[in-house]
């Protein structure tokens, strides 16, 4: 297999190997890495996946991008180690399914990308005898998934920044009770403030002595594993050559970018439905062609989606021939006709999110948390407006037990709690506090990690 190279969406940085893209996190020009060649998977190869396990499908899909960085045998072993839990595909009505990505150790879809990424990083550090400091910002589930995935991985330190008013108690405790090589920092601000601090640190020449990299969805190592479950859902549910409509509740747009790459690889996705909460900058852009980020981002109960300027939108624009920089300025418009052909987007209000949680349970005994409710609402809007039929899959991204207050208020019962969430309640928390000030943040990094 030839080596696939990765370029920056800002087009001002050298192309690199997958290993370099993983370790760099963000390109030197502040762009995001994209594969120079999107591998094509034909119908026969897709059919051959139907009887494989999830780890085997993951090794196949990620292997299309990894080139010589990881051998197929090694990649399969890493996937088997990462994916030791179920991926339920819950039938709801007609041929409409909910894919529950909430069965991992932190009960979030982000376990899929974080656990695989941690194993790839660990293997690279072992091979290269290096150390890394992973810097990440979270609006909810990312931080806990990254912290757990990298906990006690040798030669890797992790710092997670989070907005204390936007994460649930359980989300916070999953990050702040680990210790060891995991440092958590409560930033007095919103998720966008946390993300801005992280991005600025990566570009800060005064921090060059610290081997920083990212584990946010800006890292290509987070993106590639997110392609896998769309292949998995398709081969488990579809008839031969049947197209599928997939709905993805979206915040920072890494999950939906995985679906877009799956489509561009050859998976027969007829339409990708994107459902956001009240942070509706992308649905408005797709309607008007005018992109305006939301600052500050709007606080909604689907907190992992409270993103006013999604980082991964740069990859979406790039995939369709355009260029948007990290500040949100569009230098070159993408092919909007093609983008609108592939994607149907909608914003779901807080009031409707609550209504959908109640109606899904009353009508179908379908238990959704806020993010999944946004997705289910978006899919139903699409079906009604476009008179759509056939195979439909929407994504549930977090376990309902992570949002007990909302479930109890709306449905009047407490959702069953996975053992992993029960265990965290008994542990003691430790975290730092910091203003949304870059000088204070850079001082902390130097104090903590400078050699």
C-alpha positions as CSV (number, residue, x, y, z in Angstrom):
1,X,0.0,0.0,0.0
2,X,1.3,3.4,-0.9
3,X,1.7,6.1,1.8
4,X,-1.2,8.5,1.9
5,X,-0.1,12.1,2.7
6,X,-2.1,14.6,4.6
7,X,-2.4,18.3,3.7
8,X,-3.6,21.4,5.7
9,X,-7.0,23.0,5.0
10,X,-5.1,26.3,5.0
11,X,-2.8,25.1,2.3
12,X,0.3,26.8,3.8
13,X,2.0,23.8,5.5
14,X,4.0,20.8,4.1
15,X,2.2,17.5,3.5
16,X,2.9,14.9,6.1
17,X,2.5,11.2,6.8
18,X,-0.3,9.9,9.1
19,X,2.1,9.5,12.0
20,X,3.2,13.2,11.6
21,X,-0.4,14.4,11.3
22,X,-1.4,12.4,14.4
23,X,1.5,13.9,16.5
24,X,1.2,17.4,15.1
25,X,-2.6,17.5,15.8
26,X,-3.1,20.9,14.1
27,X,-1.0,21.9,11.0
28,X,1.6,24.6,11.5
29,X,-0.5,27.1,9.5
30,X,-3.5,26.4,11.9
31,X,-5.3,24.4,9.4
32,X,-6.6,20.8,9.8
33,X,-5.1,17.8,8.2
34,X,-7.0,16.1,5.4
35,X,-6.0,13.0,3.3
36,X,-4.6,13.9,-0.1
37,X,-6.4,10.9,-1.5
38,X,-9.7,9.7,-0.2
39,X,-9.6,5.9,-0.6
40,X,-12.4,4.3,-2.6
41,X,-14.2,1.2,-1.4
42,X,-16.2,-0.6,-4.1
43,X,-19.5,-2.5,-3.7
44,X,-17.8,-5.8,-3.5
45,X,-15.6,-4.7,-0.6
46,X,-18.6,-3.3,1.2
47,X,-20.4,-6.6,0.7
48,X,-17.4,-8.5,2.2
49,X,-17.8,-6.5,5.4
50,X,-21.2,-7.8,6.2
51,X,-20.1,-10.8,8.3
52,X,-17.2,-9.1,10.0
53,X,-17.0,-8.0,13.7
54,X,-16.9,-4.3,14.6
55,X,-13.1,-4.5,15.3
56,X,-12.5,-6.2,11.9
57,X,-14.6,-3.5,10.1
58,X,-12.7,-0.8,12.0
59,X,-9.3,-2.3,11.0
60,X,-10.4,-2.4,7.3
61,X,-11.7,1.2,7.2
62,X,-8.9,2.8,9.2
63,X,-6.4,0.7,7.2
64,X,-7.5,2.4,4.0
65,X,-5.9,5.6,5.4
66,X,-3.0,4.4,7.5
67,X,-0.6,3.3,4.7
68,X,2.6,2.0,6.2
69,X,2.1,3.7,9.5
70,X,0.4,0.7,11.1
71,X,0.5,-2.8,9.7
72,X,-2.8,-4.5,9.2
73,X,-2.1,-7.1,11.9
74,X,-1.1,-4.4,14.4
75,X,-4.1,-2.3,13.5
76,X,-6.5,-5.2,14.0
77,X,-5.0,-5.9,17.4
78,X,-5.4,-2.2,18.4
79,X,-9.0,-2.3,17.2
80,X,-9.8,-5.5,19.1
81,X,-8.4,-3.9,22.3
82,X,-10.3,-0.6,21.7
83,X,-13.7,-2.0,20.8
84,X,-14.6,-4.5,23.4
85,X,-18.2,-3.3,23.8
86,X,-21.5,-3.5,21.9
87,X,-22.8,-1.1,19.2
88,X,-26.6,-1.5,19.4
89,X,-28.7,-0.7,16.4
90,X,-32.2,-0.2,17.9
91,X,-35.2,-0.5,15.6
92,X,-37.8,2.2,16.2
93,X,-40.5,2.3,13.5
94,X,-40.7,1.3,9.8
95,X,-37.0,1.0,8.8
96,X,-35.8,3.7,11.1
97,X,-33.0,2.9,13.5
98,X,-31.1,4.5,16.3
99,X,-27.4,3.7,16.5
100,X,-26.4,3.8,20.1
101,X,-22.8,4.9,20.5
102,X,-23.1,5.1,24.2
103,X,-21.9,1.7,25.4
104,X,-18.2,2.5,25.9
105,X,-16.4,3.2,29.3
106,X,-17.6,6.9,29.4
107,X,-21.0,6.2,27.8
108,X,-20.3,8.6,24.9
109,X,-19.7,8.2,21.2
110,X,-16.4,9.9,21.7
111,X,-15.0,6.6,23.3
112,X,-14.8,5.2,19.8
113,X,-12.4,7.8,18.5
114,X,-10.5,8.4,21.8
115,X,-9.8,4.8,22.6
116,X,-8.4,4.1,19.1
117,X,-6.5,7.3,19.0
118,X,-4.9,6.6,22.4
119,X,-3.7,3.2,21.2
120,X,-2.2,4.7,18.0
121,X,-0.5,7.4,20.0
122,X,0.8,4.9,22.5
123,X,2.2,2.7,19.8
124,X,3.9,5.6,18.1
125,X,5.5,6.9,21.3
126,X,6.7,3.4,22.1
127,X,8.3,3.1,18.6
128,X,9.9,6.6,18.7
129,X,10.8,6.7,22.4
130,X,9.1,10.1,22.7
131,X,6.9,12.0,25.1
132,X,3.8,14.0,24.3
133,X,1.5,16.5,26.1
134,X,-2.1,16.2,24.8
135,X,-4.1,19.4,25.1
136,X,-7.8,19.3,24.6
137,X,-10.9,21.4,25.2
138,X,-14.3,19.9,25.9
139,X,-17.9,21.1,26.0
140,X,-19.1,17.8,27.5
141,X,-18.1,14.3,26.6
142,X,-14.8,14.8,24.8
143,X,-12.8,15.5,27.9
144,X,-14.0,12.4,29.8
145,X,-13.5,10.2,26.8
146,X,-9.9,11.5,26.2
147,X,-9.0,11.4,29.8
148,X,-10.1,7.7,30.2
149,X,-8.6,6.7,26.9
150,X,-5.2,8.0,27.7
151,X,-5.2,7.3,31.5
152,X,-1.9,5.7,32.4
153,X,-0.7,5.5,28.8
154,X,3.1,5.7,29.2
155,X,5.0,8.8,28.0
156,X,1.8,10.8,27.5
157,X,0.4,13.7,29.7
158,X,-3.1,15.1,29.2
159,X,-4.6,18.5,30.1
160,X,-8.3,19.0,29.6
161,X,-9.9,22.4,29.7
162,X,-13.7,22.6,30.3
163,X,-16.3,25.3,31.0
164,X,-17.7,24.4,34.4
165,X,-21.2,25.8,33.7
166,X,-21.7,23.8,30.5
167,X,-20.8,20.3,31.6
168,X,-23.0,18.0,33.7
169,X,-21.9,16.8,37.2
170,X,-21.2,13.3,35.8
171,X,-19.3,14.6,32.8
172,X,-17.1,16.6,35.1
173,X,-16.5,13.8,37.5
174,X,-15.4,11.4,34.8
175,X,-12.6,13.8,34.1
176,X,-11.7,15.1,37.5
177,X,-11.4,11.8,39.4
178,X,-8.6,10.2,37.5
179,X,-5.4,12.0,38.4
180,X,-2.0,10.4,37.5
181,X,-1.2,11.7,34.0
182,X,-4.5,13.5,33.6
183,X,-4.8,17.3,34.6
184,X,-8.2,19.0,34.4
185,X,-8.7,22.8,34.3
186,X,-12.0,24.6,34.8
187,X,-11.9,27.8,32.7
188,X,-14.1,30.7,33.7
189,X,-15.9,31.0,30.3
190,X,-17.5,29.0,27.6
191,X,-16.4,26.1,25.4
192,X,-15.3,28.5,22.7
193,X,-13.0,30.2,25.2
194,X,-11.4,26.9,26.1
195,X,-11.0,26.0,22.4
196,X,-9.4,29.4,21.6
197,X,-6.9,28.9,24.4
198,X,-5.9,25.5,23.1
199,X,-5.6,26.7,19.5
200,X,-3.5,29.7,20.5
201,X,-1.2,27.4,22.6
202,X,-0.5,25.3,19.5
203,X,0.6,28.3,17.6
204,X,2.7,29.9,20.4
205,X,6.4,29.9,19.6
206,X,7.2,30.4,23.3
207,X,5.8,26.9,24.0
208,X,7.9,25.1,21.4
209,X,9.9,23.3,24.1
210,X,6.7,21.5,25.2
211,X,5.7,18.6,22.8
212,X,2.0,19.6,22.5
213,X,-0.6,17.9,20.4
214,X,-4.3,17.7,20.3
215,X,-6.9,15.1,20.9
216,X,-9.9,17.2,20.0
217,X,-11.8,16.4,16.8
218,X,-9.3,18.7,15.0
219,X,-6.9,15.7,15.1
220,X,-7.1,13.3,12.2
221,X,-6.7,10.5,14.7
222,X,-10.1,11.4,16.1
223,X,-11.7,11.7,12.7
224,X,-10.7,8.3,11.1
225,X,-12.4,6.1,13.7
226,X,-15.6,8.1,13.3
227,X,-15.9,6.8,9.7
228,X,-16.2,3.2,10.9
229,X,-19.6,3.1,12.6
230,X,-21.3,4.4,9.5
231,X,-19.9,1.4,7.5
232,X,-20.9,-0.9,10.4
233,X,-24.5,0.4,10.5
234,X,-24.9,0.1,6.8
235,X,-23.6,-3.5,6.4
236,X,-25.7,-4.6,9.4
237,X,-29.0,-3.1,8.3
238,X,-29.1,-2.6,4.5
239,X,-30.1,-4.7,1.6
240,X,-27.6,-5.1,-1.2
241,X,-26.8,-1.7,-2.9
242,X,-29.6,-0.1,-0.8
243,X,-29.0,3.6,0.0
244,X,-29.2,4.9,3.5
245,X,-30.1,8.3,5.0
246,X,-28.1,9.1,8.1
247,X,-28.8,11.8,10.7
248,X,-26.0,13.2,12.9
249,X,-26.6,15.6,15.8
250,X,-23.7,18.0,15.3
251,X,-21.7,20.4,17.4
252,X,-18.0,20.6,16.4
253,X,-18.8,18.6,13.2
254,X,-16.3,15.8,13.6
255,X,-18.9,13.1,13.7
256,X,-20.7,14.3,10.6
257,X,-17.3,14.7,8.9
258,X,-16.8,11.0,9.5
259,X,-20.1,10.3,7.7
260,X,-19.1,12.6,4.8
261,X,-15.8,10.8,4.4
262,X,-17.7,7.5,4.4
263,X,-19.9,8.8,1.6
264,X,-17.0,10.0,-0.4
265,X,-15.3,6.6,0.0
266,X,-18.2,5.0,-1.6
267,X,-20.7,4.1,1.1
268,X,-24.2,4.7,-0.4
269,X,-25.4,7.5,1.8
270,X,-28.3,9.1,0.0
271,X,-28.6,12.1,2.2
272,X,-26.7,13.3,5.3
273,X,-29.1,15.1,7.7
274,X,-27.4,17.5,10.1
275,X,-29.3,18.5,13.2
276,X,-27.9,21.3,15.4
277,X,-29.2,22.8,18.6
278,X,-29.8,26.6,18.7
279,X,-26.2,27.1,17.6
280,X,-27.4,27.3,14.0
281,X,-24.5,28.9,12.1
282,X,-24.1,26.0,9.7
283,X,-27.8,25.5,8.8
284,X,-28.0,29.2,8.1
285,X,-24.9,29.0,6.0
286,X,-26.2,26.2,3.9
287,X,-29.4,28.2,3.3
288,X,-27.9,31.6,2.6
289,X,-24.3,31.0,1.6
290,X,-23.3,33.4,4.4
291,X,-21.2,32.1,7.3
292,X,-21.3,34.0,10.6
293,X,-20.0,32.3,13.7
294,X,-22.0,32.7,17.0
295,X,-20.0,34.4,19.8
296,X,-20.6,33.5,22.5
297,X,-22.0,30.2,21.7
298,X,-25.6,29.6,22.9
299,X,-25.9,27.4,26.0
300,X,-28.3,24.5,25.4
301,X,-28.9,21.3,27.3
302,X,-27.4,19.3,24.5
303,X,-24.1,20.7,25.8
304,X,-21.6,18.9,23.7
305,X,-23.1,20.7,20.7
306,X,-22.8,24.2,22.2
307,X,-20.3,25.3,19.5
308,X,-20.6,28.7,17.7
309,X,-17.8,28.0,15.3
310,X,-17.2,24.3,14.6
311,X,-13.5,23.5,13.9
312,X,-14.4,20.6,11.6
313,X,-16.4,22.8,9.3
314,X,-13.0,23.7,7.7
315,X,-12.8,20.1,6.6
316,X,-16.3,20.2,5.2
317,X,-15.7,23.4,3.2
318,X,-12.4,21.9,2.0
319,X,-14.0,18.7,0.9
320,X,-16.2,20.6,-1.5
321,X,-13.5,22.8,-2.9
322,X,-13.6,25.9,-0.6
323,X,-11.4,27.4,2.0
324,X,-12.4,28.8,5.4
325,X,-9.7,29.7,7.9
326,X,-9.7,29.1,11.7
327,X,-11.2,32.6,12.3
328,X,-14.3,31.7,10.3
329,X,-13.4,33.8,7.2
330,X,-14.3,32.1,3.9
331,X,-11.6,32.8,1.4
332,X,-13.1,30.6,-1.3
333,X,-16.7,29.4,-1.4
334,X,-17.2,25.6,-1.8
335,X,-19.4,24.1,-4.4
336,X,-22.6,25.0,-2.6
337,X,-24.9,23.2,-5.0
338,X,-23.1,19.9,-4.3
339,X,-22.9,20.6,-0.6
340,X,-26.7,21.2,-0.5
341,X,-27.3,18.1,-2.6
342,X,-25.4,15.9,-0.1
343,X,-26.4,17.6,3.2
344,X,-29.8,18.7,4.6
345,X,-29.5,20.8,7.8
346,X,-31.8,22.0,10.5
347,X,-31.7,23.6,13.9
348,X,-33.8,22.2,16.7
349,X,-34.9,24.5,19.6
350,X,-34.7,23.7,23.3
351,X,-38.5,23.5,23.5
352,X,-38.7,20.9,20.6
353,X,-35.8,18.9,22.1
354,X,-37.8,18.5,25.3
355,X,-41.0,17.6,23.4
356,X,-39.2,15.0,21.3
357,X,-37.7,13.3,24.4
358,X,-41.3,12.9,25.7
359,X,-42.9,11.9,22.4
360,X,-40.2,9.4,21.5
361,X,-40.8,7.6,24.9
362,X,-44.6,7.8,24.7
363,X,-44.9,6.6,21.1
364,X,-42.0,4.2,20.7
365,X,-40.5,3.6,24.2
366,X,-37.4,5.1,22.7
367,X,-35.3,6.7,25.4
368,X,-33.2,9.6,24.2
369,X,-31.0,12.2,25.9
370,X,-30.8,15.8,24.5
371,X,-28.3,15.2,21.8
372,X,-30.0,12.1,20.5
373,X,-33.3,14.0,20.7
374,X,-32.0,16.7,18.4
375,X,-30.9,14.0,15.9
376,X,-34.3,12.2,16.1
377,X,-36.1,15.5,15.6
378,X,-33.9,16.4,12.6
379,X,-34.5,13.1,10.9
380,X,-38.3,13.4,11.4
381,X,-38.3,16.9,10.0
382,X,-36.4,15.6,6.9
383,X,-38.8,12.7,6.4
384,X,-41.9,14.9,6.6
385,X,-40.6,17.7,4.4
386,X,-38.9,15.5,1.8
387,X,-41.4,12.6,1.9
388,X,-38.4,10.4,2.4
389,X,-38.6,6.6,2.7
390,X,-36.3,3.7,3.1
391,X,-33.5,2.9,5.5
392,X,-32.8,5.6,8.0
393,X,-30.3,5.7,10.8
394,X,-29.9,8.4,13.4
395,X,-27.1,8.6,16.0
396,X,-27.5,8.6,19.8
397,X,-24.3,10.1,21.1
398,X,-24.5,9.8,24.8
399,X,-26.2,7.6,27.4
400,X,-29.4,9.0,28.8
401,X,-28.1,8.4,32.3
402,X,-25.6,11.2,31.8
403,X,-28.5,13.6,31.8
404,X,-30.7,12.4,34.7
405,X,-32.2,15.8,35.6
406,X,-33.6,16.3,32.1
407,X,-34.9,12.7,31.9
408,X,-36.5,12.8,35.4
409,X,-38.2,16.2,34.7
410,X,-39.6,15.1,31.4
411,X,-40.3,11.4,31.8
412,X,-40.7,11.1,35.6
413,X,-38.3,8.2,36.0
414,X,-34.5,7.8,36.5
415,X,-32.7,6.1,33.6
416,X,-30.7,3.0,34.5
417,X,-27.1,4.0,35.2
418,X,-24.2,2.0,33.6
419,X,-21.7,0.7,36.1
420,X,-19.0,3.0,34.7
421,X,-21.0,6.0,35.8
422,X,-21.9,4.5,39.1
423,X,-18.2,3.9,40.0
424,X,-17.2,7.5,39.3
425,X,-19.6,8.9,41.9
426,X,-17.5,7.4,44.7
427,X,-14.2,9.0,43.7
428,X,-12.7,12.3,44.9
429,X,-12.4,15.2,42.4
430,X,-9.2,17.3,41.8
431,X,-9.1,20.1,39.2
432,X,-7.5,23.5,38.7
433,X,-9.3,26.8,38.1
434,X,-8.3,29.4,35.6
435,X,-9.6,32.6,34.0
436,X,-10.2,32.7,30.3
437,X,-6.9,34.5,29.9
438,X,-4.1,33.2,27.6
439,X,-1.2,34.6,29.7
440,X,-2.4,32.6,32.8
441,X,-2.9,29.5,30.6
442,X,0.5,29.7,29.0
443,X,2.1,30.2,32.4
444,X,0.4,27.1,33.7
445,X,1.6,25.0,30.7
446,X,5.2,26.2,31.2
447,X,5.0,25.5,35.0
448,X,3.5,22.0,34.5
449,X,5.3,20.6,31.5
450,X,8.4,22.7,30.6
451,X,11.6,20.6,30.9
